[in-house]
């Protein structure tokens, strides 16, 4: 998880991230740097993110030096170019970057696990029941809940490709990987088994590094 929508007062929702989420993303960057020596991706700069206050990219989200995120009041500081300051702008697809700049981005404080508590408030909990088809009543034990991340959440991962040698022939996996990623870029897929109820639709953005 890299960016997640959170509820705000003035603009309905904004994107949120935190040092903890960005640190996890940095691990992927380290892997890319270690595997592909010809490509050097700049490490994220997280030193600009304080632990005890939120950093907000939109002034209109702040009132009296505070911001309300998922009904939680936080001390806030305005920094317009958050994406550039933490060096995340150059790794985000243009479409996602444009949404983050339009809606606003909040870097949540990590003190006392505040970021985790606020992110958990974004999770959508859906209660469901299983009915007895003939009787139209709830089947015994047929009540459960499911958790979903909100629409527009952004996840990131890495696919590693290495050439292999088989029967003295070098198979260039990187070219195959590049072909696959180019075909997937901008496409939609369903993840998980909830397609019939409209869940799990994902848009893919890919880059060959």
N, C-alpha and C positions, 0 to 999 in steps of 0.2 A: 504494500500500500504506500503510495507516494503523496497523493492529494485526495482529500475527501471533502464533499460539500458540508458546510455547517450553517446553522440558522443565524441570521443577523437581523438587526432591526430595519435599517434603511434600504437595503438592497435584496431583501428576502433571503438570499444565501450567498456565501462566498466560499472560496477554497481555503482549506486549512492544511498545514503540515506541521512538523515539529522536528527538533534535533534528532529525536529517536528514529523517526521515519527516514530522515535524510541520511543518518548514519548507516542504516540498513542498505539504502540505495548506494552509498559510497562503497560498500563491500563489492557490489557488482562492478563498479568502476575499477576497483583494484584488480579484480579478476580479468577484466578486459585489458588492462595495462600489462598484466603479467603474461597473458597468452599472446597478444598481438603487439610485438615490440615496435612495429612500424607505426602504430597509432597511439598517440599519447593523449588521453582525455584528461582535461584539467580536473583535479580533485575539487570537491565542493569546499567552499569556505564557510564553515559553520561558526567561526569565532565571533562573528558579528551578531549572533543570536544569544540574547541574555537568557538566563534560566528562570527569572522571576517575573517577567512581563511579556505581553504579546507584542509582536512587531506587525504592524498593519500597513498595507499598501494604499489604502483609500482613506482620505481624511474624513469623508462623510460617515465612516463607520465608527468614528471616535467622538465621544462626548465627554467633556471634563476629564480628559486624559484616561478614559475608560472605554472598553468595548464589551458588548454583550454577545457572547458566542454560545449558542445552544443553551440560552437562559442562564449562563454563568457570567458574572461580571469580573473583568480582568483589568489590571493596570495595563495601559497600552502606550505604544510609542509609534509615531508615524515615520515610515521609511518607504518612499515611493518605489524605489528600484530594488525591491527585495530579490526578485529573480536574478537580476544581474549581480547583486552584491554577494549572493551565496553561490554564484556560478551555475545556476540551474537553467538559465534562459537558453543556453546553447545546446541543451540535451532534450528539451521538450519539443514535441511537434508544434508547428506554427499554429495549428488549430487550437490545441490545448493551451498554448501560451496566450493566445488572444482572449480566450475565455477567462483565464486567470487574471489577465490585466483588466478586463472589463468588469468582472464580478468583484475583484479584489482578492488578495491573498493574505492570510493571517498565519504567522509562525507562532505556534502555541508555546507557552512556557512549559518546561519539564519539571519544575520544582514541585515536589510532593505528588508526582505523577499526574499533574493537572492535565497534560496533553492526553493521556490515556483516558481519563475520566470524561473529558469533553468529546473525544472521538467516539467513545462508547455511546454517547447521547445521540450521535448521528445514525446509529444502527437502527434499521427498521425491523420491528418485531411483528410478525404476522401470525395470528392465531388461526388455526384451521381445525375442522372437524371432519370425520369420516362418517357418512350416513349409511344406514341399512337401506339398500335401494328399494326394497319392496315396501317397507314400513315408513320410510321417510323420517326416521328418528336417528339420533346419534348412536353409533355403535359403541358398545362398552370398550373403554380404553382408546377410543377414537378421537381424543382431543390432544392436540400438540401445538407447539409453536416453532416457527422458523425465523431465522435472522438473515437479513439482507443488507448489503451496503447500499447507500442511496444512489440513484442515477447520477451520472457524471463523475463517479469516483474514478481515480486514475491509478492503475497498477503498473509496475515495471518489472521486467525480468530479462534474462540473457539466454541466448542460445549460442553455444560454443561449437565451432566447426574446425576440425583438424584433418589435414590430408592424411591418407593412409596408403601403405604400400602392400599390394597383393599380387602375387605371381610376377614380381619385378615391374609391375605397372603402378604408377602413382595415381591414385584416384583423388582428384582435387575436390574435397568435400566443401571447401569454401565457395566454389562456383555453384555447386548444387544448393547450398544454403542461401546464397545471394539470389538465385532464381526463385526459391521458395518464398523468401521474404518479400521480393518484389511483387509476387503474385498475391500475397496476403495483404499487402499494405492498402489500407482503406476499406478492407472487406469486413463483413459482419459474420460472427459465428455465435453459436449457443454453447455455453459452458455449463455442465451439470445436467441434471435430469428434470428441470422445471420448465422446459420450453412450452409445454401445453398450458401453463398458467402465466406465460409471458415473462418469465424470469430467466436470467442468465445470458441476456443478449449483450455481446461485447463487440466493440469496434477496435480493430487492430491497427496499430501504427508501428511500422518497422523501419529499422535503419541498419545498414551493413557497415560495421566499423572495422 
